[in-house]
Amino acid sequence: MNIIKEYILLPICYLIKNIILCFQGVSVYPGARIRHVTFEENIKVYNNTLLYNSNIGRHTYIQRNCTILNTSIGRYCSIAESVKMGLGKHPVSEYISTHPFCYGKNSIHWLSKSCPPPDSHTFEETKRIMIGHDVCLGANTVILDGVTVGNGAIIGAGSVVTKNIPPYAVAAGVPCKVLYYRFNDDTRNKLEKMKWWEKDYEELELILSEFKYPDSE
């Protein structure tokens, strides 16, 4: 029965789901797995990417081999391959052990049935990640739970993002740190007020000339 489920039923279910998404304007490439995800229109999800419990804004694309869990992603985002988000965390000093038997919601399954579970589960294993609009994430980036990446930010390849990244920052490293800002203060403030990602296509066509060299104005 497990063989039938894995090699026949699940592929058929994924195929049907992908066909439905296609009619909604979402392109899903072979091997991508999607569950409990809401999409806007014109989105691409490439091969072998896993999406779970997330929201994806329009015109965002997610390259192959990504794992994205418990994340809200804005519009017009560019996500390179092998990006990891929302993988959860282990306690450092809250418990003696980092193993989930002493804090996980399903901790009882790690122990004998006669062993009572902990009285309370105060440790937050997962916390939602917020990715703004027009964010660019380099290949092999890892973003830890609870982090917010601001609008227009760029994260260099291979970075481990442990703290919030401000809008329009260029950041990289392990741990990820802000290197500089894409634009000057006035331009950043203007773009945040402009919210071009909320405009319809006709409006964007009218202001497209303003997208080049915004600091020169």
Backbone torsions as a table, in degrees:
resi	resn	phi	psi	omega
1	MET	NA	-41.0	178.9
2	ASN	-62.6	-37.1	178.5
3	ILE	-65.0	-43.8	178.7
4	ILE	-61.8	-42.9	-179.8
5	LYS	-63.8	-44.8	-174.5
6	GLU	-73.1	-39.5	-171.3
7	TYR	-103.5	-10.2	-178.8
8	ILE	-123.9	-58.9	-173.7
9	LEU	-67.7	-47.9	-178.9
10	LEU	-62.6	-46.4	176.5
11	PRO	-58.6	-37.1	178.6
12	ILE	-66.2	-42.3	178.6
13	CYS	-62.3	-43.3	178.9
14	TYR	-63.9	-38.8	179.7
15	LEU	-63.5	-46.4	179.5
16	ILE	-61.9	-44.5	179.5
17	LYS	-61.2	-41.6	-179.3
18	ASN	-67.0	-34.8	177.1
19	ILE	-64.9	-43.1	178.1
20	ILE	-62.0	-44.1	179.0
21	LEU	-63.0	-35.4	179.2
22	CYS	-59.6	-40.7	178.1
23	PHE	-68.9	-19.9	177.4
24	GLN	-90.3	3.8	179.1
25	GLY	86.6	21.6	178.8
26	VAL	-113.6	122.4	178.4
27	SER	-94.7	118.8	-179.2
28	VAL	-116.4	121.5	-176.0
29	TYR	-90.1	161.1	-174.8
30	PRO	-53.6	138.3	176.9
31	GLY	90.0	-12.4	178.5
32	ALA	-71.4	139.8	179.9
33	ARG	-122.0	128.0	-172.3
34	ILE	-133.5	130.4	178.9
35	ARG	-149.8	131.8	178.5
36	HIS	55.7	52.4	-179.4
37	VAL	-126.2	136.7	174.0
38	THR	-108.1	138.3	-176.5
39	PHE	-122.1	147.1	160.6
40	GLU	-90.7	-164.7	-172.0
41	GLU	-91.9	162.3	174.1
42	ASN	56.8	62.2	-179.1
43	ILE	-122.4	144.5	177.7
44	LYS	-120.9	130.0	176.0
45	VAL	-122.2	114.1	-171.8
46	TYR	-87.8	-179.5	-168.5
47	ASN	-53.4	139.0	169.5
48	ASN	59.6	26.2	175.3
49	THR	-92.9	139.9	178.3
50	LEU	-109.0	123.9	176.4
51	LEU	-121.9	131.1	-179.9
52	TYR	-145.5	134.5	173.5
53	ASN	50.6	53.0	-174.3
54	SER	-137.8	167.7	175.0
55	ASN	-125.8	133.7	-176.7
56	ILE	-123.9	126.1	-179.7
57	GLY	-81.5	163.5	-173.3
58	ARG	-63.7	150.0	178.0
59	HIS	63.6	15.7	174.1
60	THR	-87.5	141.5	173.4
61	TYR	-124.7	145.7	-177.6
62	ILE	-126.1	115.3	-176.3
63	GLN	-72.1	179.0	-171.0
64	ARG	-68.5	157.8	172.4
65	ASN	62.7	25.9	175.9
66	CYS	-89.1	153.0	171.5
67	THR	-126.0	114.3	-175.1
68	ILE	-129.1	112.3	-176.9
69	LEU	-124.2	141.3	172.5
70	ASN	50.7	51.3	-173.9
71	THR	-134.7	141.3	170.7
72	SER	-107.8	123.0	-177.0
73	ILE	-117.7	131.6	-177.6
74	GLY	-76.5	-165.1	-177.3
75	ARG	-87.9	153.5	174.6
76	TYR	58.5	35.1	178.0
77	CYS	-91.0	147.1	179.2
78	SER	-117.7	111.1	-175.5
79	ILE	-116.3	114.6	-176.7
80	ALA	-75.2	176.9	-173.8
81	GLU	-71.2	152.7	174.3
82	SER	62.6	28.6	173.5
83	VAL	-78.8	140.0	-179.4
84	LYS	-122.4	129.2	178.8
85	MET	-140.3	139.8	172.6
86	GLY	73.2	37.7	-177.4
87	LEU	-81.9	-3.1	-178.8
88	GLY	88.5	175.8	-178.0
89	LYS	-146.5	163.7	177.0
90	HIS	-113.1	152.1	178.1
91	PRO	-70.1	148.5	178.2
92	VAL	-102.6	-52.6	-176.9
93	SER	-124.2	-2.2	-177.1
94	GLU	-73.3	-27.9	-179.3
95	TYR	-133.8	161.4	176.4
96	ILE	-65.3	-41.9	-177.4
97	SER	-105.8	149.8	173.7
98	THR	-90.5	-3.5	-178.1
99	HIS	-75.4	141.5	-175.5
100	PRO	-67.7	-4.7	-179.9
101	PHE	-63.6	-24.1	-175.6
102	CYS	-101.5	-3.0	-179.8
103	TYR	-142.4	-18.3	-174.5
104	GLY	-68.5	154.2	178.9
105	LYS	-61.8	-30.6	179.2
106	ASN	-107.2	33.5	-174.0
107	SER	-59.9	-29.7	-177.4
108	ILE	-61.0	-27.8	-177.4
109	HIS	-71.3	-17.1	178.9
110	TRP	-84.3	-16.5	-173.9
111	LEU	-115.7	177.7	176.0
112	SER	-69.3	154.2	-177.3
113	LYS	-64.1	-22.3	-178.9
114	SER	-81.0	-11.5	-178.0
115	CYS	-87.7	122.9	-178.8
116	PRO	-70.5	146.7	177.2
117	PRO	-71.6	165.0	176.7
118	PRO	-56.6	152.3	-177.0
119	ASP	-63.2	-35.1	-178.5
120	SER	-148.0	156.8	179.5
121	HIS	-119.2	90.4	-176.4
122	THR	-94.6	-12.5	-177.8
123	PHE	-82.2	130.5	-179.6
124	GLU	-88.7	102.3	-178.8
125	GLU	-70.0	-35.6	-178.5
126	THR	-130.8	145.8	176.4
127	LYS	-145.5	134.7	-170.7
128	ARG	-62.3	140.5	176.9
129	ILE	-98.1	140.7	179.7
130	MET	-119.2	117.4	176.7
131	ILE	-110.1	124.0	-177.0
132	GLY	-71.1	-164.3	178.9
133	HIS	-89.3	149.9	175.6
134	ASP	58.3	37.0	178.4
135	VAL	-93.0	140.5	178.3
136	CYS	-117.4	119.6	-179.8
137	LEU	-111.8	122.2	-179.7
138	GLY	-71.9	163.6	-177.7
139	ALA	-57.8	143.4	176.0
140	ASN	64.7	19.3	174.1
141	THR	-70.8	140.9	174.5
142	VAL	-119.1	126.7	179.0
143	ILE	-117.0	122.1	-176.3
144	LEU	-78.2	159.1	-177.3
145	ASP	-57.3	142.8	175.3
146	GLY	83.7	-1.9	-177.2
147	VAL	-81.3	145.6	171.9
148	THR	-116.3	129.4	175.5
149	VAL	-110.2	120.5	-173.3
150	GLY	-71.4	166.0	179.4
151	ASN	-54.7	139.3	172.9
152	GLY	72.0	6.4	-178.8
153	ALA	-75.5	153.7	175.3
154	ILE	-123.1	128.6	178.6
155	ILE	-113.5	123.7	-177.6
156	GLY	-67.5	154.3	-178.4
157	ALA	-58.4	140.7	176.2
158	GLY	77.7	7.3	-178.3
159	SER	-76.0	152.9	171.2
160	VAL	-116.6	108.6	-173.5
161	VAL	-92.1	111.3	-176.8
162	THR	-106.5	-16.8	-178.0
163	LYS	-133.8	165.1	-179.6
164	ASN	-59.8	144.0	178.2
165	ILE	-113.7	126.7	-177.3
166	PRO	-68.1	161.1	177.0
167	PRO	-58.5	139.3	175.0
168	TYR	62.7	20.7	174.1
169	ALA	-84.7	148.0	168.2
170	VAL	-105.2	117.5	-173.1
171	ALA	-132.5	151.1	179.9
172	ALA	-162.9	165.5	172.9
173	GLY	113.7	174.6	177.6
174	VAL	-128.4	102.1	-3.7
175	PRO	-73.6	159.7	-176.1
176	CYS	-68.5	132.4	178.5
177	LYS	-132.5	151.2	178.5
178	VAL	-70.3	126.6	178.4
179	LEU	-93.0	-45.6	177.4
180	TYR	-167.5	-179.7	179.3
181	TYR	-112.0	144.9	-176.6
182	ARG	-63.9	-35.9	-175.0
183	PHE	-134.8	166.9	177.5
184	ASN	-73.1	172.5	-174.9
185	ASP	-58.6	-45.0	-177.6
186	ASP	-61.8	-43.3	-179.3
187	THR	-66.2	-41.7	179.2
188	ARG	-61.7	-43.8	178.6
189	ASN	-63.9	-39.7	178.9
190	LYS	-62.7	-44.1	-178.8
191	LEU	-66.9	-37.5	178.4
192	GLU	-65.0	-37.0	177.9
193	LYS	-75.9	-32.9	-177.4
194	MET	-66.0	-40.6	-179.5
195	LYS	47.2	53.9	-175.0
196	TRP	-60.3	-26.1	-178.1
197	TRP	-68.3	-14.1	177.7
198	GLU	-90.3	-9.2	-176.3
199	LYS	-78.6	152.2	176.8
200	ASP	-78.8	173.6	-172.1
201	TYR	-64.7	-36.5	-179.8
202	GLU	-65.3	-41.1	178.0
203	GLU	-65.6	-40.0	179.8
204	LEU	-63.4	-38.4	179.0
205	GLU	-61.4	-34.8	-178.0
206	LEU	-72.4	-28.3	-176.4
207	ILE	-109.3	9.4	-175.4
208	LEU	-60.2	-31.1	-179.8
209	SER	-64.7	-22.3	-179.7
210	GLU	-79.2	-7.7	-175.8
211	PHE	-77.5	-17.2	-175.5
212	LYS	-94.5	129.9	178.9
213	TYR	48.6	60.2	-176.7
214	PRO	-63.4	-26.9	-179.7
215	ASP	-70.7	-15.5	-175.3
216	SER	-80.9	-8.7	-177.8
217	GLU	-75.1	NA	NA
